[in-house]
């Protein structure tokens, strides 16, 4: 049994070497196919993490008009506390807002010198929600309150990020399907060439009593090896691509903290290898069924 396996593997590598140009083309296209799928998955995961981060920032800034007197300010605070899912309402006066800004500027707080006399910061409320279930409803009700100058909220951010993630996912998926079909075609053609090159040897093996499956197995192994090599190469390239390009791109945006590749690398590599093997074996099955007459 072990000798048979060794023979099949040896013959599979022999077929790849004999048709090395087509084999390399198959490996390259299948590797690109896997890289596109992996890249779209990694981008989607990072965007999904950003969406979760945005949703966890469940604060709404409510800025009041300058014409709101103390009675109106107090009434707005009471109205805000009555809204659904509101866990905390904190009033920030003009003077406190100025002090907060000075603390953020640190050594550069001199830029705000002279602002104390003519404080342009508005009175405001910080509204903290217990969850995001009624987020849009709360924002709408806040906008409807009197003396509201503006509302600092991110109700559309999650939707936009979700749209981006969905678009990246679908584009990546259809590119994967397209390139997978091209890869399959090239693998089928590569093994067809191997069958043609070894047609005399196949006839001799059949003449001396070799079984159909014994003749077919080297071609199955050839497709499997093409898929396996594509998966391994794709896994290595994806690691370099993520660390050198995708992660650096997300880091430059400063709003996304990219995930560590180690957290998904094993599963992604396993997916690459299994997908490559599957496409390679399917291609060899199609080719052997069509072109190998035993």
N, C-alpha and C positions, 0 to 999 in steps of 0.2 A: 504493500500500500504506500509506504513512504517513498519507495523507488518510483512508483507511478507519479506521485505528487511532484517529486524532483524533476521527473521527465517532462511533465506538463508545464512546470514553471520555466524550465530551461528552454523548451520549445516556444513558450510564450515570449520570452526575452529575444529568442532568435527571430521570431516573426517581427517584433518591434525593430530590431536592428536591420533586418533585410529591407523593411519599408520605413526606414528611419525618418525620411523627409515628411511623409504623411503622418507618421506617428508623432513627430515633434509638432506638426501643425495641429493635430488633435489635442495634444497636451496643452499647447498654448491657448487655443480657443476655449477649451474646457476650463482652464485656469482663470482666464479673464471672466468667463461666465460665473464662476464661483466667487471671484473677487467683487463683482458687481452686486451679487446677492449679499455677500458679507458686509460690504460697505453700506448698503441700504439698511441692513439690520442694525448696524452699529449707530448710524445716524438716527434711526427711529428710536433706539434705546436712549440715546442722549437727549433727544427732543422730548421724549416721554418723561425723563427725569427732570428736565427743565419745567415741564408742565406741572409736575408734582410740587416742585419748589415754588412756583408761582401761586399755586393753590394754597400752599401752606402760609404764604404771606397774606393772611386774611385780615389785613387792616385797610380801612378806607379813610382817606383824609378829606374832611369837610371844611371848606374855607368860606368864611362869612363875609358879607358885604360890610363896608365901613359904616353904613347907615343903621346897622343893627345896634340898638341900645342894650343895656344890661338885662332888661326884662325880656327882650326878644331873644337874647343869647341864652338865658335860662330856659325859656320855653322850647327853643330848638334842642337843648340838651335833654329835656324831658321827652320830647317827641322821638328823639333818636333812641332813647332807652326802651321805648315801646315797640320798636321794630323787631321782626322775627330774627332769631338766632344771634341777637346782639349780646355779647358777653361782657363788654366793657366800653364805657364812653368816657374819654378823657379830654378835658378842655385845655387848650393851649393858647394863652393870651399872646398879644402882639409882642410884649416885652419878653415873655418866655421863649417865643419863636426866635427873636433876635439873639438871645443868649445861647440857644441851641445851635444856631448857625455859627456863632463865634467859636463855640467849642469844636465844631466840625472843621472850621478853618485853621484852628490851632495857632501856629506862629503867624499865619497870614490874616489874623482877625483884625489887624489895623486897616484892612480894606473896608471895614464897616465903620470906621471912625466917623463920627458926625451923624450917623443914622439914628442915634438915640433921640435926637431932637425931632426928627421927621421920620418916624418908624413906618416903613412901607410894608412891613409884614402884616398879614391879616390875622384876626382872631380865627381860631379853627378848633375843630374837634377831631380826635382820633377815635375811630369806631372799630372795635375788634369783634369779629364774628366767631361764634363757637364752631361753625362749619360753613361750607360753601354752598349748601343746598339751595338757599334762597338768596344767593348773592345778587343776582340781577334784579330781583324784586326789591331788595333793600336799596340798591343804587337808584332805582326808579323812584322810590318813595322819598329818598333824600333829595333828589333833584326837584321834587314837587314842593318841598318845604320853602317857606318865605325866607328872604334875606340870605339865600345861598348864592355865593359868587361862583364857585366851581367845586367839583368833586374829583379827587385824585383816586382813580380806581383802575383795575385791569380786567374788566369783564370780558373784553374782546381778545385779550392776549392768549388765553388758553385755547379759544376757538381757532385763532390764527395758527398757533403752534400745532394744534391737532390737524389742521388742514395741511400744513407743511409736512408733518410726519406721514399723513395719509398719502400725499402726492409722491413723496420720496419712496414710500413703500410700494406703491403701484407701479411707478416708473421702473424701480429696481426689479420688481417681479416680472414685468413684461419683457424687460431687457434680458433677464435670466431665461425666460421661456424662449425668446428668439435665439439667443446664443446657445441654449441647450439643444434646440432643434438643429442648429448649424453643427454643433459638436457631434450630435448623434449621426448626422449625415456623413461627416468626415470619418467618424469611427467605423461606420458601416462600410464606407468606401475603402478605408485602410485595411480592414479585415478581408474585404473582397479581393484586394490585391494579394494579400497573404495566401488566400485560398488559390488564386490563379497561379502564383509563383510555385506553390507546393502541390499542384494538381497531379503531377506524375508520381510524386512520393505518396500522395493519398491513394492513388490507384494501386500502387504496389502494396501498401499496407492493407487495403481492402482485399487484394488478391491472396495475401498470405493469411487472411482470417481475422484481422483486427476488427473489433466491434465498432459500431457507428459512434458510440459515445467516446471511445478511446481516440478516435480520429478527430472528433469535434472539440474535445476538452482543451487542447492547446490554443485554439482560437478564442474560446471563452476566457481562458487565462490571459490572453493578449489584451482583450477588452478590459478585463479587471485590472491589469497592471497599468494600462493607460489611465484609467479612472483613479487608481490609487496614487500614482505619481502626480496627477493633476491636483488631487486633494492635498497631498503633502506640500507641494510647491505653493499652492494657493494659501495654505495656512501660514507658511513662513512669510510670504509676501504681504499677507493681510496684517500680520503683526508689525512689520516694518512700515507699511502704509499708514496704519492707524497711529503709530507713535510719531511718525515723521510728518504726516500731513493732516489727517482728520483731527487728531487730538490737539495739534498746534493751532488749527483753524478755530476750534471751539474755545481754546484758551484765549485766543486773541480777541474774541467777542466779549470776554469778561463776564458775561451773564450766564455762561454755561460752565459748570465744573465737569469736564469729561470724565466718564467712568474709567476705571483702570481696566486695561485689556485682560489682565489676569482673572477678573471676575467673570468674564464670558469666553475667554480664549479657548478653554478646554472644550466646551460645548460647541463653539463655532468650528474649531478644528475637526471635531468628531463629525459635525454636520457636513463639512467640506469633504472629508474622506468618504463618508457613506454616500453622499450625493454623487461624487465622482465615480465610485465603484458601481453604483446603480446605473448611471448613464453608460459607463463602459460595458457592463454586462448586457444591458438592453441592446446596445448597438451591436455587440457580438452575436447575440441571439438572432437579431433581425438578419444580419449578414449571413450567418451560417445557415439559417432556415431558407434564405433565398438562393444562395450561390453554391453551397456545398452539397453536392449530390452523392450520397453514399448508400 
